[in-house]
Amino acid sequence: MDEVTFKSDTVLSDVHLYTPNHRHLMVRLNGMGQPVFLSQFKLLWNRDSRTDSGAEGDGRGALLAEETPPSGPGSARPLPGSGHSDATSQVGLGTRLDEDGDLDVERRPPTASDPEPAGPPRDKVHPTILTQEEEDPLADGARESSPRDIVRIEHTMATPLEDVGKQVWRGALLLADYILFQRDLFQGRTVLELGAGTGLASIIAATVARTVYCTDVGADLLAMCQRNIALNGHLTAAGGGVVKVKELDWLRDDLCTDPEVPFSWSQEDVSDLYSHTTILLAAEVFYDDDLTDALFETLSRLAHKLQNACTAILSVEKRLNFTLRHLDVTCEAYDHFRSWLRRLEGLADGRLRFAVERVEASFPQLLVYERIQQLELWKIFVEPVM
Ligand SMILES: C[S@@+](CC[C@H](N)C(=O)[O-])C[C@H]1O[C@@H](n2cnc3c(N)ncnc32)[C@H](O)[C@@H]1O
């Protein structure tokens, strides 16, 4: 397999879009025949925390995996509804200061009009396949940092829409940052993540939580997630946290307990989930109105089954899109998400009371990604009506 072609229906996470480097560590093909890459995300415990909205730089330095970006716009598109606004793009291509404070001017990516484009044609990516024995940028990074600083994540680079969970999304990094900032909140808790994708936020949660139920749908995705949990056992075991990868489909009313089905629930897990869960997480799962409906209905159903009051912590990226239908820039998926928050705000349905609060994204940034203004964090508090 020499090359990967981005088709017109390919979805590519911004986390991978703007990485300026040219090498990937491709580790295998997954069950769908998609190339799987290994990236390291470094936790910058000692760095001065950057708390602004990312205008200072794109902070790509700590995404140690070297990735070849698609060689220009149009070869792959971010999540539907993203529109991938100019404002967002500019942050990715912005200027930075080096360690001495000098202006670090970044070259623009090659374009089709370049007489001698430096890279491959814009509709192709040529992953450099590195083996562990050869020069391995990830291994260098790992040597420089203690394992406590490194989260290793297997992911794909680009997928069809139905496989978006195999990529890492900025919302997962924002949520992970919040967990790291609010470690006390998660200490010893039982946590449920919905639509966990690669499992990054669950892994971070499990560095302090007692049990994290890391859930999604699809055996191939869940297997990848399970591998990531294993890859980061050193992080979670240190605090005694356990991550359990399970299938939880928002389009189903029940949890699958058939032992023949991979990632199904044992009766003990179901009982533990309902008895002890107090925090629910979901990152970047609001991109399709039907799925958003299903997600909120699942949240409500779960909240009614949990024995304790709970808090749902949700990250969302307000993606702007120019639509022909409106002849204007809109953010329909985000608007639909906000309409659900308005419905829940102050709702008391007889048994439960809901309250909604936006969390300012001004907490320290320990992971490196573009914390653009459009990234938001919301909390929904659910407690019994007395
Ligand atoms: C954009 S990805 C976000 C993944 C991860 N949270 C992140 O931020 O990197 C959306 C996730 O929602 C999951 N999802 C979509 N439909 C679902 C359903 N019906 N039940 C459970 N998860 C679903 C996808 O599999 C995917 O992992």
The ligand as an ORCA input file, in Angstrom:
! r2SCAN-3c Opt
* xyz 0 1
  C     -16.484     13.308     15.600
  S     -16.354     11.796     16.439
  C     -15.726     12.300     18.024
  C     -14.884     11.231     18.649
  C     -14.192     11.650     19.945
  N     -15.161     11.991     20.959
  C     -13.253     12.815     19.690
  O     -13.645     13.956     20.003
  O     -12.147     12.612     19.197
  C     -18.072     11.383     16.826
  C     -18.218     10.076     17.590
  O     -19.604      9.778     17.797
  C     -19.780      8.373     17.613
  N     -21.171      8.018     17.294
  C     -21.841      8.331     16.162
  N     -23.059      7.766     16.195
  C     -23.160      7.090     17.370
  C     -24.180      6.299     17.972
  N     -25.339      6.081     17.363
  N     -23.946      5.774     19.187
  C     -22.760      5.981     19.800
  N     -21.750      6.706     19.277
  C     -21.951      7.249     18.074
  C     -18.848      8.075     16.456
  O     -18.572      6.695     16.344
  C     -17.624      8.893     16.835
  O     -16.742      8.190     17.650
*
